[in-house]
């Protein structure tokens, strides 16, 4: 039985706002000074309670395969058991 890919919570600052995203892949980018984030995870759309912050992130990162964040903007990276 294979284990699912690890899930990471990444917090970073962009234009004065703190973003918190969940992704399956995070690592050092080939571009010096950046981290690469891929495999974004969002909550289930069928849930009754809708988080407006998560909906904003979902719409902002919709269609994005990978994003590159400057290393100095990263606040924290955590490996988590499940998304929040």
Order of alpha helices (4+ residues) and beta strands (2+ residues): beta-beta-beta-alpha-beta-beta
